[in-house]
Amino acid sequence: MVSATVGRAGVLGAVALSLLAVPARAATGTPETPATAARQAATAPTAARQAAVTAAARQAAAAARLAAATPAAAPRGPAAAALPAPNTAGLAAVLRSVVAQGAPGALARIDDHGRTHRVTRGVADRVTGRAISTGDRFRIGSVTKTFTTVVLLQLVDEHRLALDAPVNRYLPGLLPDDRITVRHLLSHRSGLYDYSDDMFAASVSGFEAVRKKVFTYRQLVALSLKKPRTNAPGAAYAYSNTNFVVAGLLVEKLTGQPVRTAYRNRIVKPLKLTDTFYVHPDTAIPGRHTRGYLTPDRAGAPLVDATAQTVSWAQSAGAVISSARDLDVFYGALLRGRLLSPARLADMERFTKVNSTTAYGLGLRRRDLSCGVSVYGHTGAVQGYYTYAFGTKDGGRTLTAMANTSNNAKVLNTLAGALESAFCGK
């Protein structure tokens, strides 16, 4: 089954849109006010007062950012005007190919300055046959890394963290090299070995070994440190989930809160993201969702339903749950400057070339497309799900595309074609 729909957003723009087919369900845990969090994190009355002042400043700064750039005020210069119109027929063809190559279903959602395009193909559930929907929630994998980076860069804006400071300044003795900085983590240039390479050398058995397991951050870091580092700090780009596990530790140390609370208070609530959750170590996706299917290594073996899992092996590197609508809103807001100061967004967009079409900044990828357009966002791969979530430099057009399978290189590469249809009109 394939569908393609288009609609015009109502007042207040993309951030105020709610396209859910079912009521939102609250994230687990009790929300904390900044003042409460400050008191909990403080170790002395003077420190508590200072933390409360910092929290108040953060609230004021966040309010100013959110008020300063509404969708109506988004840049609409020559580059935006020259962007080809999205090609929904091309997008449908991409999703058909993805399903033909082994994904049970695939979806894509484009927000083009408030005009929404939705395309779907296939099923969300192989047992019931329910058609996939752009309103479904799913696991976003490494797209989580952008969320984590935003939190840390907000802490830089609040003068609670320095990008070029050693990680060991904030987490004494954690890493074996004082030269590894926060910037090195967020740009994948720390040289820390990716423990998940060993964990999932065999896709199904590796997954089943950790599906219900709960790790601490420090246990995951210890797995990495058993192996030699891949390069000297700052020397080269080398993608590693370890970097963002350490980033999660930094978030919790500096805020005195779980990462769940930091995501919720700093991103989810300000942007009214009704489908975005961090439920670790719970295994279920709340509400209406697409089931995820892991492709085994052995050709012809049946797909494995990987929907229920802790994702504890990833946590702040890949455990967030969201929807296409929420990711479109998130990247649109980020690229418009609604979550970070101009200086921190510029830090995020200082890119290191990865290959002929890709570069990496701080928790942010740049993809250079065939029509000369560059888009900014992240890819995600977690058992059962592949995600592409990208937007134009001005945040005016965003795309989220997802296929509910993983460990299938053909599907992953074909799904990238959704970028060409969304931003190049192909």
C-alpha positions in Angstrom: 0.0 0.0 0.0 1.3 3.4 -0.9 -0.1 6.8 0.0 1.0 10.4 -0.6 -0.7 13.4 1.0 0.0 17.1 1.3 -1.4 19.7 3.6 -0.9 23.3 4.7 0.1 24.0 8.3 -2.1 26.2 10.4 -1.2 29.2 12.4 2.0 29.3 14.6 3.9 27.2 12.0 5.6 23.8 12.2 6.4 23.9 15.9 2.7 24.2 16.8 1.5 21.5 14.5 0.2 18.2 15.9 -0.4 15.5 13.4 -0.9 12.6 15.8 -3.5 10.0 15.1 -3.6 9.1 18.8 -3.3 11.2 22.0 0.2 11.9 23.2 1.5 9.9 26.2 3.8 11.6 28.8 7.4 10.5 29.2 8.2 8.5 32.3 9.6 10.3 35.3 8.6 13.4 37.2 9.4 16.8 35.5 11.8 19.0 37.5 11.9 22.7 37.5 15.3 24.3 36.9 15.3 25.6 40.5 14.6 22.1 41.8 17.3 20.6 39.7 19.7 23.2 40.9 19.0 22.5 44.5 19.4 18.8 44.0 22.7 19.2 42.2 24.2 21.7 44.7 26.6 20.7 47.3 26.5 23.8 49.5 24.1 26.8 50.0 26.3 29.1 48.0 26.5 26.6 45.1 22.8 26.2 45.2 22.2 29.9 44.8 24.6 30.1 41.9 23.0 27.0 40.2 19.6 28.6 40.6 20.8 31.8 39.0 22.3 29.8 36.2 19.1 27.9 35.7 17.1 31.1 35.6 19.5 32.5 33.0 19.1 29.3 31.0 15.3 29.7 31.1 15.5 33.3 30.0 18.0 32.4 27.2 15.8 29.6 26.0 12.7 31.8 25.9 14.6 34.4 24.0 15.8 31.9 21.4 12.3 30.5 20.9 10.8 33.9 20.5 13.5 35.2 18.2 12.9 32.9 15.2 9.4 31.9 14.4 8.8 29.9 11.2 7.4 33.0 9.5 10.7 34.8 10.2 12.9 32.0 8.8 15.3 33.1 6.1 13.9 33.0 2.6 16.8 34.3 0.6 17.9 33.3 -2.9 19.2 29.9 -1.8 15.8 29.0 -0.4 13.9 30.4 -3.4 16.1 28.4 -5.8 15.5 25.1 -4.1 13.6 22.7 -6.4 10.1 21.7 -5.3 10.0 18.3 -3.5 9.2 15.4 -5.8 6.7 13.2 -4.0 6.5 10.8 -7.0 10.3 10.3 -6.8 10.0 9.8 -3.0 7.3 7.2 -3.5 9.6 5.3 -5.9 12.4 5.4 -3.4 10.1 3.9 -0.7 8.8 1.2 -3.1 12.4 0.2 -3.8 13.2 0.1 0.0 10.3 -2.3 0.5 11.3 -4.4 -2.5 14.7 -4.7 -1.0 13.5 -6.2 2.3 12.0 -3.5 4.6 8.4 -4.3 5.7 7.6 -0.6 5.5 9.0 2.9 4.9 7.7 6.4 5.5 8.8 10.0 4.6 7.6 13.3 5.8 8.6 16.7 4.3 7.9 20.1 5.9 8.5 22.8 3.3 8.0 26.2 5.1 4.8 24.8 6.7 3.6 22.8 3.7 3.6 19.1 4.6 4.1 16.2 2.3 3.7 12.6 3.5 4.5 9.4 1.6 4.3 5.8 2.9 4.8 2.3 1.6 4.3 -1.1 3.2 3.4 -2.2 6.8 4.2 -1.2 10.3 3.4 -4.7 11.7 4.1 -7.9 9.7 1.6 -9.9 11.9 -1.4 -7.6 11.8 -0.6 -6.1 8.4 -1.3 -2.6 9.6 -0.1 0.0 7.1 2.8 2.2 8.2 1.9 5.8 8.9 3.9 9.0 9.1 2.3 9.5 12.5 4.0 6.3 13.9 6.7 6.6 16.6 10.0 4.7 16.1 13.5 4.3 17.4 15.7 7.0 15.9 19.1 5.5 16.7 22.0 7.9 16.2 19.8 10.8 15.4 19.9 10.9 19.3 23.4 12.3 19.0 22.1 15.6 17.8 19.8 15.8 20.9 22.7 15.1 23.2 24.9 17.7 21.4 22.3 20.4 21.7 22.1 19.8 25.5 25.9 20.1 25.9 26.1 23.2 23.6 23.4 24.8 25.7 25.6 24.2 28.7 28.4 25.9 26.9 26.1 28.9 26.3 25.5 28.9 30.0 29.2 28.9 30.8 29.0 25.6 32.5 31.1 23.7 30.0 34.1 24.6 27.7 34.3 22.8 24.3 38.0 22.7 24.3 38.5 21.7 27.9 39.6 18.1 28.7 36.8 15.7 29.4 38.7 14.7 32.6 38.2 18.2 34.0 34.6 17.3 34.4 34.9 13.6 34.8 38.2 13.1 36.6 40.1 10.0 35.7 37.5 8.7 33.3 39.7 8.7 30.2 43.3 7.7 29.8 44.3 10.8 28.0 43.9 14.4 29.2 44.2 15.7 25.7 40.7 14.4 24.8 38.4 17.4 24.8 34.6 17.8 24.7 34.9 19.0 21.1 36.8 15.8 20.2 33.9 13.7 21.5 31.2 15.6 19.6 33.1 15.6 16.4 34.2 11.9 16.6 37.8 12.8 16.8 38.7 11.5 20.3 40.2 8.2 19.1 38.1 6.2 21.5 37.4 2.7 20.2 33.7 1.9 19.4 32.7 -0.9 21.7 29.6 -1.6 19.6 31.8 -2.9 16.8 32.6 -6.0 18.9 29.1 -6.2 20.5 27.4 -6.7 17.1 29.9 -8.6 15.1 27.1 -11.0 14.6 23.8 -9.2 14.2 21.2 -11.5 15.7 23.1 -13.2 18.4 24.8 -10.0 19.4 21.5 -8.2 19.6 19.8 -11.0 21.6 22.7 -10.9 24.1 22.0 -7.2 24.9 18.3 -6.9 24.1 17.2 -6.8 27.7 20.5 -5.9 29.3 21.0 -2.7 31.3 24.5 -1.1 31.2 25.8 1.8 33.1 27.6 4.5 31.1 30.9 3.6 32.8 30.5 -0.1 31.9 30.3 0.9 28.2 33.3 3.2 28.5 35.2 0.4 30.1 34.4 -1.9 27.2 35.9 0.7 24.9 39.0 1.2 26.9 39.9 -2.5 26.7 40.9 -1.8 23.1 43.6 0.4 21.8 42.5 3.9 20.6 42.0 4.3 16.9 44.1 7.6 16.7 45.5 10.5 18.7 42.9 13.0 20.0 42.0 15.5 17.2 43.9 13.6 14.6 41.1 12.1 12.5 37.4 11.5 12.2 36.5 8.0 13.4 32.8 7.4 14.2 32.4 5.9 17.7 29.4 5.4 19.9 31.7 5.7 22.9 32.0 9.4 22.3 28.4 10.0 22.9 28.2 7.7 25.9 30.8 9.9 27.5 28.7 12.9 26.4 25.8 11.4 28.3 27.9 11.2 31.4 28.8 14.8 30.9 25.2 15.8 30.7 24.3 14.0 33.9 27.3 15.3 35.8 26.8 19.0 34.8 23.0 19.1 35.1 22.7 16.8 38.1 19.8 15.2 36.1 19.3 12.1 34.1 19.6 12.6 30.3 15.9 11.9 30.1 15.2 15.0 32.1 17.7 17.2 30.2 16.1 16.2 26.8 12.6 16.8 28.1 13.2 20.2 29.8 15.6 21.6 27.2 14.2 20.3 23.9 11.0 18.3 24.1 8.9 20.7 26.2 10.1 24.0 24.6 9.4 22.6 21.1 6.2 20.7 22.1 7.5 17.4 20.7 4.6 15.2 21.5 6.1 11.9 20.3 9.7 12.2 21.6 10.7 10.0 24.6 13.7 8.6 26.4 12.4 5.5 28.1 15.6 3.7 28.9 15.8 1.1 30.5 12.2 0.3 29.6 11.8 -1.8 26.5 8.5 -0.6 25.0 7.7 2.2 22.6 4.8 4.1 24.0 1.6 4.7 21.9 1.1 4.0 18.2 4.4 2.9 16.7 6.1 1.1 13.9 7.6 -2.3 14.7 11.2 -2.7 13.8 12.7 -5.8 12.1 16.4 -6.9 12.2 17.7 -8.6 9.1 19.8 -11.6 10.0 23.3 -12.1 8.6 22.3 -15.4 7.0 20.6 -14.9 3.6 17.0 -16.2 3.6 16.7 -16.3 7.4 13.5 -14.7 8.7 13.4 -11.2 10.0 13.7 -10.8 13.8 11.2 -8.5 15.5 13.5 -6.2 17.4 10.9 -3.7 18.6 11.2 -4.5 22.3 14.7 -3.6 23.6 16.4 -1.5 26.2 18.8 0.1 23.8 21.0 0.3 26.9 24.0 -0.5 24.7 23.6 3.0 23.2 21.7 5.3 25.6 22.7 8.9 24.9 24.3 7.7 21.7 21.1 6.2 20.2 18.1 5.4 22.5 15.6 8.3 21.8 12.1 7.4 20.4 10.4 10.0 18.1 8.3 10.5 15.0 8.8 12.1 11.6 6.8 15.2 12.6 8.9 15.7 15.8 12.2 15.3 14.0 11.1 17.7 11.3 10.2 20.2 14.0 13.5 19.6 15.9 15.8 20.0 13.0 13.9 23.0 11.7 14.1 24.7 15.0 17.8 23.8 15.5 18.8 25.1 12.0 16.8 28.3 12.5 18.8 29.0 15.7 15.9 28.4 18.1 17.9 26.0 20.4 21.4 27.5 20.4 23.1 30.8 20.3 24.6 31.8 16.9 28.1 31.1 18.2 27.2 27.6 19.3 25.3 26.8 16.1 28.4 27.9 14.2 30.5 25.5 16.4 28.1 22.7 15.5 28.5 23.5 11.8 32.3 23.5 11.7 32.6 20.4 9.5 35.3 17.8 9.0 35.1 16.0 5.6 34.3 12.3 5.9 34.0 11.4 2.2 33.1 13.0 -1.1 29.4 13.6 -0.1 29.5 13.8 3.7 31.1 15.9 6.5 30.6 15.9 10.2 30.4 18.8 12.7 29.4 18.5 16.3 26.7 15.9 16.5 25.6 17.0 13.0 26.1 15.6 9.5 26.2 17.6 6.3 25.2 15.8 3.1 26.1 17.3 -0.3 23.5 16.3 -2.8 23.7 15.9 -6.6 21.9 19.2 -7.3 24.5 21.2 -5.3 22.3 21.6 -2.3 23.8 20.7 1.1 21.5 19.5 3.9 22.1 19.1 7.6 21.0 16.5 10.1 21.9 13.0 11.1 21.3 9.4 10.2 20.2 6.7 12.6 20.6 2.9 12.7 19.4 0.8 15.6 18.1 -2.7 15.5 15.0 -2.7 13.4 15.1 0.9 12.1 17.0 3.2 9.7 16.4 6.9 9.8 17.5 9.9 7.7 16.5 13.3 9.3 17.9 16.4 7.5 17.0 20.0 6.7 18.2 23.0 4.6 20.7 25.4 6.1 17.9 27.9 7.0 15.7 25.1 8.5 12.9 26.0 6.1 12.6 22.6 4.5 13.1 19.3 6.5 12.8 15.7 5.7 12.5 12.6 7.9 12.6 9.2 6.2 12.5 5.8 8.0 12.5 2.1 7.0 11.6 -0.4 9.7 14.5 -2.7 9.2 18.3 -2.7 9.7 21.4 -4.7 8.8 20.4 -4.3 5.2 22.9 -2.1 3.3 20.8 -2.0 0.2 17.9 -0.5 2.1 20.1 2.0 3.9 21.7 3.2 0.7 18.4 3.3 -1.2 16.7 5.3 1.5 19.3 8.0 1.1 17.6 8.7 -2.2 14.8 10.3 -0.3 17.1 13.3 0.2 17.4 13.7 -3.5 13.6 13.7 -4.0 13.0 16.0 -1.0 15.7 18.6 -1.7 16.7 18.2 -5.4 13.2 17.4 -6.9 14.4 14.1 -8.3 
